[in-house]
Amino acid sequence: MSRSQWKGCFISRSLLNEKKILKKKEIIVRDRHSSIPLFLLGKYVSIYTGRVFIRIYISREKIGFKFGDFVFTRRHNKKVKKSPKPKKKK
């Protein structure tokens, strides 16, 4: 179920103080469910995946989306078939 329009988009409390955030060199975001606000345009943001921080650049196209849309939490590991070892000659 989506959020109702009269409430507006959700932005966490840690991002609401614009003046403090704009002075910081690097902005750290731990909650991936909040929307990307307009005042972060042109900034680098480090988003926590649960294990590491991933640094992304906020462009105009990303505003309004969630932080979690651009950071993946799971890794996809390919299964690599091992080549058979050559038989030794006696």
The 8 nearest C-alpha neighbors of each residue, nearest first, counted from 0:
[[1, 2, 3, 4, 8, 6, 32, 9],
 [0, 2, 3, 4, 8, 6, 7, 9],
 [1, 3, 4, 0, 6, 8, 7, 9],
 [4, 2, 5, 6, 1, 7, 8, 0],
 [5, 3, 7, 6, 2, 8, 1, 9],
 [4, 6, 7, 3, 2, 8, 9, 1],
 [7, 5, 4, 3, 8, 2, 9, 1],
 [6, 8, 4, 5, 9, 3, 2, 10],
 [7, 9, 34, 10, 6, 2, 63, 4],
 [8, 10, 33, 34, 11, 7, 32, 6],
 [9, 11, 33, 34, 8, 12, 14, 15],
 [12, 10, 13, 14, 33, 9, 15, 30],
 [13, 11, 15, 14, 10, 16, 9, 33],
 [12, 14, 11, 15, 16, 28, 10, 20],
 [15, 13, 12, 11, 16, 10, 17, 20],
 [14, 16, 12, 13, 17, 11, 10, 20],
 [15, 17, 14, 18, 19, 20, 13, 12],
 [18, 16, 20, 19, 15, 21, 14, 38],
 [19, 17, 21, 20, 16, 22, 15, 23],
 [20, 18, 22, 17, 21, 16, 23, 14],
 [19, 21, 17, 23, 22, 18, 16, 26],
 [20, 22, 18, 23, 19, 17, 24, 39],
 [23, 21, 20, 19, 24, 18, 17, 25],
 [24, 22, 20, 21, 25, 26, 19, 18],
 [23, 25, 22, 26, 21, 20, 43, 42],
 [26, 24, 23, 44, 43, 27, 45, 42],
 [25, 27, 44, 45, 23, 28, 24, 20],
 [28, 26, 45, 44, 46, 25, 29, 47],
 [29, 27, 46, 30, 45, 47, 26, 44],
 [28, 30, 47, 46, 31, 27, 48, 45],
 [31, 29, 32, 28, 33, 47, 11, 66],
 [30, 32, 67, 66, 33, 29, 65, 28],
 [33, 31, 30, 65, 67, 66, 34, 9],
 [32, 34, 10, 9, 65, 31, 11, 30],
 [35, 33, 65, 64, 10, 63, 9, 36],
 [34, 36, 62, 63, 64, 65, 66, 33],
 [37, 35, 38, 39, 62, 34, 63, 10],
 [36, 38, 39, 40, 62, 35, 63, 59],
 [37, 39, 40, 36, 17, 21, 41, 35],
 [40, 38, 37, 42, 36, 41, 57, 35],
 [41, 39, 57, 38, 42, 37, 58, 59],
 [40, 42, 57, 58, 39, 56, 43, 59],
 [43, 41, 39, 40, 57, 56, 44, 58],
 [42, 44, 56, 55, 57, 25, 54, 45],
 [43, 45, 26, 55, 54, 27, 25, 46],
 [46, 44, 54, 27, 53, 52, 28, 26],
 [45, 47, 28, 52, 53, 29, 27, 44],
 [46, 48, 52, 29, 49, 51, 28, 53],
 [49, 47, 72, 50, 51, 52, 46, 70],
 [50, 48, 47, 51, 72, 52, 29, 46],
 [49, 51, 48, 47, 52, 72, 53, 73],
 [52, 50, 48, 47, 49, 53, 46, 72],
 [51, 53, 47, 46, 45, 48, 54, 50],
 [54, 52, 45, 46, 51, 47, 55, 70],
 [53, 55, 45, 44, 46, 52, 43, 56],
 [56, 54, 44, 43, 45, 57, 53, 46],
 [55, 57, 43, 42, 58, 44, 41, 54],
 [58, 56, 40, 41, 42, 61, 43, 55],
 [57, 59, 60, 61, 40, 41, 56, 62],
 [58, 60, 61, 62, 40, 57, 41, 37],
 [59, 61, 58, 62, 57, 63, 64, 40],
 [62, 60, 59, 58, 64, 57, 63, 35],
 [63, 61, 35, 64, 60, 59, 36, 37],
 [64, 62, 35, 34, 61, 36, 65, 8],
 [63, 65, 34, 62, 61, 35, 66, 68],
 [66, 64, 34, 67, 68, 33, 32, 35],
 [67, 65, 31, 68, 69, 34, 35, 33],
 [68, 66, 31, 70, 65, 69, 32, 71],
 [67, 69, 66, 65, 70, 64, 71, 31],
 [68, 70, 67, 66, 71, 65, 55, 61],
 [71, 69, 67, 68, 72, 48, 66, 53],
 [72, 70, 73, 69, 48, 67, 68, 74],
 [73, 71, 48, 70, 74, 49, 50, 67],
 [74, 72, 71, 75, 48, 70, 76, 49],
 [75, 73, 76, 72, 71, 77, 70, 48],
 [74, 76, 77, 73, 78, 72, 71, 79],
 [77, 75, 74, 78, 79, 73, 80, 72],
 [78, 76, 79, 75, 80, 74, 81, 73],
 [77, 79, 76, 80, 81, 75, 82, 74],
 [78, 80, 77, 81, 76, 82, 75, 83],
 [81, 79, 82, 78, 83, 77, 84, 76],
 [80, 82, 79, 83, 84, 78, 85, 77],
 [81, 83, 80, 84, 85, 79, 86, 78],
 [84, 82, 81, 85, 86, 80, 87, 79],
 [83, 85, 86, 82, 81, 87, 80, 88],
 [84, 86, 83, 87, 82, 88, 81, 89],
 [87, 85, 84, 88, 83, 89, 82, 81],
 [86, 88, 85, 89, 84, 83, 82, 81],
 [87, 89, 86, 85, 84, 83, 82, 81],
 [88, 87, 86, 85, 84, 83, 82, 81]]
